[in-house]
Amino acid sequence: MKLTQAQLAHIKGLENRKGQITARRVLEDAKQKRSPLHSLFNWDLAHAAERWWLHRARMIIGAVTIQVTHSDTVIKSPCYVVDTSVKGQGYRSVVSMKTDTSSARESLIYTLEVAAGHLRRAYDLAAPLGLSQDIDALLAQIAGVARVARKKAA
């Protein structure tokens, strides 16, 4: 999402004295039609409810886990993962991918890319704090694993 300078300044103005801000504060401000943030929201209640329900459904799917025992180690794993072959954020059971190595590899690569995205965000936060060196190493490791997975796919 690209914010305008006016929107950025407005959000900054919503901070308290300690520089803190909440989603509730932003929402309450955005409800006002004169707010520069108002246009960033879809105020159609039926559409907003549908989006929320879909988000909640994704959270429910993500909460389902399976227990895998490998040697003496018990691992709790997600039961469903994003199926990159389905448009519209479909999911597929991990068990069904056990025999479909191509889909399993694609799912792993997707998950690694998401993790790398989160780490890049952490890096953006760590850089001004002088704490980015360790994150660089983690990003390099993830990139290496993804590279190996892609190479095996080829």
Secondary structure as the mmCIF struct_conf table of DSSP 4:
data_model
#
loop_
_struct_conf.conf_type_id
_struct_conf.id
_struct_conf.beg_label_comp_id
_struct_conf.beg_label_asym_id
_struct_conf.beg_label_seq_id
_struct_conf.end_label_comp_id
_struct_conf.end_label_asym_id
_struct_conf.end_label_seq_id
HELX_LH_PP_P HELX_LH_PP_P1 LYS A 2 THR A 4
HELX_RH_AL_P HELX_RH_AL_P1 GLN A 5 GLY A 13
TURN_TY1_P TURN_TY1_P1 LEU A 14 LEU A 14
TURN_TY1_P TURN_TY1_P2 ARG A 17 LYS A 18
BEND BEND1 GLY A 19 GLY A 19
HELX_RH_AL_P HELX_RH_AL_P2 ALA A 23 ALA A 30
TURN_TY1_P TURN_TY1_P3 LYS A 31 LYS A 31
BEND BEND2 GLN A 32 GLN A 32
TURN_TY1_P TURN_TY1_P4 LYS A 33 ARG A 34
BEND BEND3 SER A 35 SER A 35
TURN_TY1_P TURN_TY1_P5 PRO A 36 LEU A 37
HELX_RH_3T_P HELX_RH_3T_P1 HIS A 38 LEU A 40
BEND BEND4 PHE A 41 PHE A 41
HELX_RH_AL_P HELX_RH_AL_P3 LEU A 45 ALA A 63
STRN STRN1 THR A 65 HIS A 70
TURN_TY1_P TURN_TY1_P6 SER A 71 ASP A 72
STRN STRN2 THR A 73 PRO A 78
BEND BEND5 CYS A 79 CYS A 79
STRN STRN3 TYR A 80 ASP A 83
TURN_TY1_P TURN_TY1_P7 THR A 84 SER A 85
BEND BEND6 VAL A 86 VAL A 86
TURN_TY1_P TURN_TY1_P8 LYS A 87 GLN A 89
STRN STRN4 GLY A 90 SER A 93
HELX_RH_AL_P HELX_RH_AL_P4 VAL A 94 MET A 97
TURN_TY1_P TURN_TY1_P9 LYS A 98 THR A 99
HELX_RH_AL_P HELX_RH_AL_P5 THR A 101 LEU A 129
TURN_TY1_P TURN_TY1_P10 GLY A 130 GLY A 130
HELX_RH_AL_P HELX_RH_AL_P6 GLN A 133 ALA A 153
#
